[in-house]
């Protein structure tokens, strides 16, 4: 109950600061909460916002899912085979340091401006944090425990399934939460730099015409999507808390 009360208090403070900013800016740049609520009512009465949200969520979910499917097994393999991990690690870090926007012209040239190109942009944003965290999680496995299990005759698949994967799970969940955040950002980037559509397209339309109230509504929808995904992952992470080490 305490955390709920604190969150409600923080929300009230946020709304008051938002209202003050809207009043002092003359609502030309920052709309008041009331103006934003009115815009939300109008937008939610139109099919356009639902189509845009569904399109963005489809791109986001597809790119994030593919990133998780690729990154987790690859991270486990890199961590389990140390020589391979040290070989590939430098290239993964190079990809991590490269702005994903730099790949967009190449992606457009190869895949066009449609769904596949946007999913690829999301994938490139989400895959690296998941991969690196999985890799680090395996590297932090209990070496003595691995050797003990190996001495009992366990094969490599059993070591991966029983020791390395459970031990790396907290790291993997952190990677998924980071990947989910970056993936959502890249969803908007993809929709702005390829065929303008989805929630990113609405941001461009409302931002370029200075319709700030509906612009804020779209921003809040994106924030709601991000909060929902990260909270779901946080619940899953809490359920996997039995894999965390606790000092007695």
N, C-alpha and C positions, 0 to 999 in steps of 0.2 A: 504493500500500500504506500509505503514511503516513496518509492521510486515513481509510482503513478502520480502522487501529489507533486513531486518535484518536477516531473515532466509537464504537468498541467500548469504549474507556476511558470516554468520556462516558456511555455506556449503563450501564456497571457502576456508576459514581458515582451516576447517577440511581436505579438500583435500590436501592443502599445507603441513599440519602437517603429513598427511598420506604418501605423496610423500617423505618427508624428512626422515620419519621413515624407509620407504622402501629402500631408497638410503643408509642410514647409516648402515642398517642391512644387506646390500648385497642382499636383496630380498630373502634370505634363510628362514627367519622367517616371515617377513612382506612384502608381494608382493606390488609392486608399483600400483598406480591406473591404469596405462596402462596395466600392466600384468593381473590385475584383470578383466579389461574390455575385454581383449582378451580371457581370460578363460570363461567369461560370454557369449561371442559370440559363443564359441565352445559348452558350455553346453546348451545354448538355441536352438542350432541346433540338439540336441539329445532328443529323447522321454523320456529318463530316468528321467530327471529333472522334466518334467511335471507330470509323474506318481508319483514321490516322493512328489511333492508339493500337488497334489490332495489327496494323501493318508494322508499326515499330516494335511491338512486343514479339511478333513472329520473327522479325529479323534478329532481335536481341536474343531471344530464346534459342534460335537455331545456331547463331554464332557462338554463344556461350556453351551450349551443349557439345558442339563439335570440339571446341577448345578443351573442355574437360575430358572428353573421350580420348583425345590425342595426348594431352599433356600429362595426365595421371599415369598411364602405363609407361610413357617415355621417361618421366621423372623417376619412376620405380626402377626401370632398366638402367638408367644412368647412375642411380645411386647404388644399385646392386652390382653393377659391373664398373668398378672404380676407374679403370683405364678408359673405358668408353665415356664415362662421365667427365673426366678431366679433358678428354679430347673435344667433346661437344660443348662444354661449359662456356668456352670463350665465344663461340658463335651465338649461343643463347644470350649471353650478356651483350653482344654486339646488337642483336635484334632488340633487346630491351632498351638500349640507349638510342635507337633510331626512331625518330618520330614516325608514327604510323601513317601520317598524312603524306610522307615521302613516297609511300608505296601506292597511293591512290591512282596516279596516272598509269602505272604499270597494270594495276588491277583492272582499270577501265579498259585499257588496251586489250587485255586478255579475256575479260569476262563481260565487258559492256557496262551498262548503267543500271542493270536490273537487280533482282533479288540476290543472285549469287555473288555479285560484286559487293553488295552491302554486308552480306553475311561474312564474307572474307575479311572485310575491314574490322568487323566486330571480333572475329576469330583472332586476328593478329594482335588485337589489344588485350584480349582475355587470356590467351594461351601462355604468355611468358610468366606472369605471376603464379599461375597454377603450376607450371612446369618447375620453376625455380624453388618454390616452396615444397613441392613433392620431393625434389632432388635433395634439398637440405634436410627434409624430414627423414629420409632414408639414411643419409650420412650421420644423423644423430642417433641412429639405432644403437641399442646396447650391444657392443661388440662381444662381450663375454657371454651374453645370453645366446647370441647367434652361434658362437663357437660351441657352447654347451649343447644346443639343439642339433648342430651338425654332427657332434660326436656321438649322438644317439642314433645316427643313421638317417636323419631327415634329409630329403633331397632339396634342390634349390627351389622348386615350386612350393614346397611346404614351408620353407624359410620365408619366402615372399609372402605367402598367405597368412601365416601364423605369427610372424615376428615383424617383418619390415613394414607391411601395409598397416597393421594396427598401430605400430609405433609412430608411423609417419602421419597418421590420420589428423591429429591436431594441426600439423603444418599444412596438410592438404586443405583443411577447412578454411584456414586463414588465406591460403592461395585462392580458393574459390570465392571468398568474400571480396578480395582485392580484384580478382578477375571479373566478378559481377559488376563492380563499380566502374572499372575501366571499360568494360564491354558496353555498358549503358552510355557512357560518354562517346564511345566510338560509334554507337548506333546513330546518335545525332550527327556526328561528323560525317558518317557515311551518307546520311540522308541530305546533308547540305552540299557535299562535294560530288555526288552522283546525281541521279534523277531526283529532283527535289520533291520529297513526298513524306508521308508519315508526320510524326510530331516535330521532327527536325524541319520539315518543310513548312509547317505552320509557324514555327519560331521565325523562320526566314520571312514569311509573308507578313506576320504581325510586327516583327521588329523593323522591317524596311519601311512600313507604313506608319510606324510609331503608334500602333494600337496596343498600348502598354497593358491595359487591363486583361484582354484575352491572351496577350503574351505571358503574363504572370500565371494565368490559369494553366497554360501548357507547361510552364516550368514546374508548377506544383504537381501536375500529373506525372511528369518525369521523376520528380522527387518521390512521389508516392510509389511508383514502380520500383525505384531503387531501394527504398526503405522496406518494402514488402519482401523483395528478394533477399536482402541481407538479413532480415529478421527470420525468414524461413531457414536460411543457412545457419543462423545463430542457434535456432532451436535444435537443428540436426546436430550441430557441434556440441550442444549441451547434453544431448542424449548419448553422445560418444565420449562423455567425460570419464568413463571408466578406463579409457586408455591413457589418461593423463597420469603422470607420476606425481605422487603426493609424498612429501617428506613427513614421516611420522614424528 
